[in-house]
Amino acid sequence: MGSDLGIVACDVVRGEIEMVLGGRNFPLKVLEFALHERPAEMPAAVNRAVEEMISLEGCGRVALGYGLCSNGTVGVSCPGGSLTVPRCHDCISMLLGSPARYMKFFAENPGTMWYTDGWIRNGADPLSFYENRYAPRMGAKKALKAMGLEIANYTAFCLINNGVGDIPYLRERVRESAKLFGKEYREVEADLGYFEVFVDGPWSGEDFLVLPVGEKVDASSFYASPETFTKGGGPGTPPAWEAPIHDRRGKGPAPGQARILPGGHAWLVSLLNRAGLGPDSPSQGQTHLLGQTHLQTRAGHFPELTGAPPSWLLVTMTAFP
């Protein structure tokens, strides 16, 4: 019989998990970051890795080093044990220390692009895209312009310094990127407390989902129910703000309503895809390359959102056909 705990994680957070494990012999299966560029394949790939932890490693429970991740974990289940899942929409919340800390930073620093060892190591940052994908294809000048347009709504590049990786190198890399693209350089200190709880518990319902044998990951578990934020609301409940969504090519409203709620940004990728703006939209290519889905970075695509409170986030669409 193997270890009670098995871990399946994205390569972006491998360094943090390995540092917390500190040599402890827990089975760890790391999946390639490139799965995020093939979101339709993610749930099956993650599920296979979870099943292997049970069938091949003999684990009694599995911790998943993913959040909702553009619905890439929806439908994942653990057939022979419990499944612990960070209750985060993407890894930035984990890397900053908690979903609550992410929300605080986001409200105070909208338009921030986040960097860590894992993001840079996987080439999932604008400078790497510019150097390795765009410039070889279109030349340095056009590549710089294209990449600049893609990240135009970001105002700052921020390194999350949690002690993982070669910090002086990462700092220099982010500074170089900020200078090239005309962004402000920032740095924020973080610790590995969230990852320590991820491995060893205890898991609060606020920050983690703990699913029993066979129960599937459901996107609704990652966000507040829209029904609890209706206009007018209840006592102490912030009101919702709704508007029809039009795509930026002027083709009229997308099939649904945008609902703006305080907190959370689940299903933004689904919304962008529905509106023809997301990573699965043929016309968009790498527009959504970083997966850091902030209202401010997309507000220009949705003129109806003008006037919404700036720290509120796009959460879901209703009334799909």
N, C-alpha and C positions, 0 to 999 in steps of 0.2 A: 504494500500500500504506500502511495506517495505522500507528499506533503498535503496537509489539509487545505492550504491556500494555493491557488494558481492565479497568475496574473496575465491578462491579455491587454496589450497597450499599443498605442500609436508610437512610432519612433520619435515624434516630437517631444514626448514626455519620458522617454527612456532614461535619460540622464538623471532626472529627478527621482524616478523610482529606484534606479540602481543605487543612488546615494543613500536613500532611506533604507533600502535592504541591507546595505553595509556588509555584503558577503553572506548574508543568510541564504540558505539553500531553498528558496522558493522557486518553483517552475515559472519562468517568465517567457512569454511568447510575444515578440515585437513584430508588428505589422508595418509595412512600408507606408510612409506619408503619402505617396502617390495615389493611394486609394481615394484620397479626397478629391482627386481629379476625375475619378470614376465613381461618383456617388451611388450609382445604381448597383455597383458590385459590392459596396461596403457591407451591407447587412449580412450577406451570405458569407463573405470572407471572415468577418468577425465571429459569426455564429460557428463556423467550422473550427476556428481556433478555440472557442469556448468548449465545444464538444470534445476536442482533443485533450483539453485539460482534464476532463472527466474520464474519458475512455483510455487514454494513453498514460497520463500522469497519475491517475487515481485520486485526484483532488476532490475534496468534499464541498468546496465553495470556490467561486471565481470572482476576482475583482477586475472590473473593466476600466482600463485607462483611456476612456473616451467619455465625452459628454453626449449630448444629442447629436452634435456634429452634422448639421445639415440633413437630419433624419437618417444619418448613416448607421445608427444603432437601433432604429425602430424595427421591432419584430424579433430582435435577438433574445434568446432565452437560454437557460442552463438546464440541460435535461437530467442531471444527476446531483444537483446541489443548488445552493443559493447563489444569487448573482448580485454583487454590489456595484452600483453605477453612480459616478459623480452626478449630482443634479445640477449640471452646468450645460449651457448651450454650446460652448466650445472650450478649448483647453486654456484660454486666457484667464478664465475665472479660477481654474485650478492653479495656474502658474502665479497668479497674484495672491492667492491664499484662501479665497472663498468667493462664492457668487456675490455676497454682500459687499465685499471689498471691491470687486470689479464694478458693481453698480455705483459705488461711491466715486471711484476714479472716473468712471465714464461721465457721470453727471458733472464733475468738476473739470474734466479735460476732454470734451468732445473732439472728435476728429483726430484721435491718437491712434497710431499704428504701433503695435506691440512687437518687441523682438526678444527672443531668448536663444540659448544655445541650440535647442532643437529646431527652431524655425530657420536659423542661419545655416546650421549643419545640413539641413535638407534642401537648401537652396530655395526656400519658400519666402523670399523677401524681394523687394523691388530691385535692389542692386544685382542680386543673382539672376533674376529674370532678365534684366537689362543686359547683363554680361553674357549669359549663357543661351538665351532664347531669342531675344529681340535683335541685338546688335549683329550676330552672325547672319541673320536673315535679311535685315534691312539697312545695315550700316549704322554707325554710332549716332549720327545726327538725327535720323528719323526715329531710331530706337529710343533715344532720350526724349524726344517729343511724345512718342506714343506712350511710353511708360509714365511720363509726366501727366498726360491727360488721364491716364487710368487711375492715378492716385491724387488727382487734383484737389479733392475735398478733404484730404488729410492735411493737418497743419503741423503735426509733431510726430517724430519717431522716438519711441521710448523703449529703452533697454530695461527689462526686468532682471535685476541683479539678485539672483537667489543663490549665488555661490556655485552654480553648476556650469561647467565648461571653463574655457580660458577667458576670464573676464576682461583682461586688458585687450585681447584680440577682438572680442565681441564689441567692446566699447569703441574701439577704433573703427571697426566695420560699420557700426551704426552711425558714428560721426561722419564717416566718408559718404554713406548713403544720404544722410540728412543734408550734407553740403551739396552733393550733386543735384539733388532734387529740390533744394531750397526749402527745407523743412527745419523746424526747431528740434534740437537734440534734447532729450530728457532722459533721466535715469531714475528708477524707483527701486528701493530696497524691498525684498520679499524673502520669506523663509519657506521652509518645506513642511510646515505644520499640516497643511491640507493633505499632502502626500503621506505623511506619517499616519494620519487618521485613515486615509484610504487603505493603507496596508494593515494597520493594527486595530482600527476601530477606536472608540465606539462610533457608530454611524448614526448621526441625527437625521431625522426626516427632512430637515430643512436643507441639508447639504448633500445627502446621499439617498439613493433609492436602494432598498434591499428587497429583492424579489425572490419569492420562494421557488422551489423546483418547478420548472416548466413555464413559469409566468413570463410573458413577453414584455419587452421594453415598449412603452406606449408614449408617444410624443406629448400627450396631454398631461403626463406627470411632471413635465418640465416647466410648465407655465401656469399662471393663475387663470382660472376659468373666466372667459369673457363675460359669462352671465353674471359674475359677481361685480362687474364694473360697468353696469348700464348707466345711461345718462341719468343724472340726478342721484344715482347711487343710494346707498343707505347711509346711516350716520357714520361719519368719518371715512367714507369710501370715496376716493377720488373719482371724478366722472370720466367716462370714456370719451373719445373724440373720434368720429367716423367720417370718412370721405370716400367717394368713388375713386378708383385708381385708373389713370390713363397711362398708356405706355408713351415713351418719349418720342416715338416716331409718329405720334398723332393719329394712331389707329383706333382711338376711342377707348372706352372703359374696359378694363380687364373683367373677367367674369366673377365679380365679387366686390366686397367692401373691405377697405383697410380699417383696422381697428387699432387705435393707439391706446396703450395702457401704460401706467407707471410700472416699470419693472419687467424684466424678461424680454427676449426677442426670438422666441421659438417660431419656426415656420417662416422666417423672413426669406430664406432661400426658396421655399415653395412659392411664396408670393412673387418674388422676383421672376421665377420661372414662368408663373402664370401670366405675368405682365410682359413676358418676352425680354426680361432684363437679367436673368440669372445665369449661372454657370452651365445649365443644360440647354440654354437658348443658343441656337446655331450662330446667331449674329453677334454673340457676346464674347466668344473666345475666353480669354483669361480675365475678363472684367472683374470676376469675383474671386480672383486667384488666392487671396489670403484668408477668406472665410471670416474676417473680422467684421461682422455685419452690423454697422451702426447707422441709425437713422440719418445722422448728419452727412454721411458719405453717400447717401442715396436720395437725399431730399430734393436735389436738382432734377431727379427723374420724375418726381411726383409733385407737380405744382399745387395739387389740392392739399398738401400737407403744410403749406405755408401758414404760419400762425399757430401750429401745434406747439405745446410747451417744448423747449429745446432739449430737455433731458428725458423726454418720454421716448419710448422705443416702439417700433413697429412689431406687433406680436403675431397677428394671425389675420386670415381673411375669412369672411363668413359668406354664406349664400352662394357657394359654388354650385354650378349646375350638376 
